Amino acid sequence: MTVIGAGGVSIASWKKSKRFHRDYDKLSTDLRDRVDAKLQDLVRAARPPGLVFEKLKGHSSPDIYSLHVTGNYKVTMEIDGSCAVLRRVGDHDDIDRAP
C-alpha cells in the first residue's frame, strides 16, 4: 500500500543508517552497483523516468519512502529536508515486514 510519486520530494544528499550498511554489505556486487545508480538518479531528479519512488502507507511517524532497485529489491528511507536517511535495502518480503 503506497502512494506513488511521494508529492514531488526533492533529495540533494543521503546518509546511510547502520542497518542500511549491514543490508548493503550482504548484497552482490551487481546489486550494490544498481543501488548506487538508483540513488544517483534520485539526487539528479525528483521523479526520474523509470524510477518507482513511493511513500509507504501506514508509516507516518516518520514518513517512510521506498524506491525500487530491481523487480524484487527496494531501498527504504526517511526524508529530512532535502536529505534522505537510508534505512534498509533488501528484497520486497524483507522490506515489507520491516521497512
C-alpha positions as semicolon CSV with decimal commas, in nm:
position;residue;x (nm);y (nm);z (nm)
1;M;0,000;0,000;0,000
2;T;0,184;0,302;-0,128
3;V;0,136;0,646;-0,273
4;I;0,328;0,681;-0,597
5;G;0,534;0,993;-0,656
6;A;0,562;1,100;-0,293
7;G;0,447;1,456;-0,357
8;G;0,748;1,584;-0,550
9;V;1,005;1,527;-0,277
10;S;1,344;1,666;-0,378
11;I;1,658;1,497;-0,247
12;A;2,001;1,660;-0,259
13;S;2,200;1,412;-0,045
14;W;2,171;1,100;0,167
15;K;2,305;0,942;0,484
16;K;2,325;0,568;0,543
17;S;2,200;0,415;0,868
18;K;2,386;0,131;1,038
19;R;2,108;-0,107;0,934
20;F;2,139;0,006;0,573
21;H;2,515;-0,062;0,584
22;R;2,452;-0,416;0,716
23;D;2,192;-0,486;0,446
24;Y;2,409;-0,330;0,173
25;D;2,714;-0,535;0,268
26;K;2,513;-0,857;0,213
27;L;2,426;-0,766;-0,147
28;S;2,608;-0,893;-0,454
29;T;2,836;-0,651;-0,637
30;D;2,582;-0,622;-0,918
31;L;2,302;-0,526;-0,678
32;R;2,526;-0,276;-0,498
33;D;2,604;-0,111;-0,833
34;R;2,231;-0,093;-0,912
35;V;2,151;0,059;-0,571
36;D;2,424;0,321;-0,619
37;A;2,296;0,407;-0,967
38;K;1,934;0,443;-0,846
39;L;2,042;0,670;-0,560
40;Q;2,237;0,887;-0,804
41;D;1,928;0,907;-1,028
42;L;1,717;1,013;-0,730
43;V;1,952;1,301;-0,650
44;R;1,955;1,418;-1,013
45;A;1,574;1,447;-1,047
46;A;1,280;1,439;-0,807
47;R;1,098;1,186;-1,026
48;P;1,342;1,031;-1,271
49;P;1,186;0,827;-1,551
50;G;1,169;0,456;-1,475
51;L;1,233;0,500;-1,102
52;V;0,947;0,380;-0,883
53;F;0,960;0,614;-0,581
54;E;0,673;0,576;-0,334
55;K;0,557;0,685;0,010
56;L;0,463;0,380;0,216
57;K;0,116;0,394;0,367
58;G;0,084;0,323;0,736
59;H;0,419;0,480;0,825
60;S;0,367;0,842;0,923
61;S;0,592;0,896;1,220
62;P;0,832;0,924;1,042
63;D;0,719;0,904;0,680
64;I;0,896;0,620;0,502
65;Y;0,959;0,617;0,129
66;S;1,083;0,339;-0,096
67;L;1,241;0,312;-0,437
68;H;1,265;0,003;-0,648
69;V;1,614;-0,111;-0,742
70;T;1,507;-0,421;-0,938
71;G;1,182;-0,611;-0,969
72;N;1,244;-0,769;-0,629
73;Y;1,473;-0,528;-0,439
74;K;1,399;-0,190;-0,285
75;V;1,556;0,077;-0,066
76;T;1,363;0,250;0,213
77;M;1,436;0,593;0,353
78;E;1,313;0,879;0,565
79;I;1,329;1,231;0,425
80;D;1,477;1,505;0,644
81;G;1,456;1,829;0,449
82;S;1,648;1,754;0,130
83;C;1,847;1,466;0,285
84;A;1,738;1,104;0,257
85;V;1,825;0,886;0,557
86;L;1,860;0,539;0,404
87;R;1,703;0,279;0,634
88;R;1,707;-0,059;0,457
89;V;1,786;-0,232;0,132
90;G;1,657;-0,578;0,056
91;D;1,400;-0,789;-0,122
92;H;1,033;-0,699;-0,110
93;D;0,945;-0,956;0,155
94;D;1,210;-0,830;0,399
95;I;1,126;-0,466;0,338
96;D;0,750;-0,522;0,366
97;R;0,798;-0,688;0,706
98;A;1,032;-0,422;0,847
99;P;1,086;-0,109;0,635
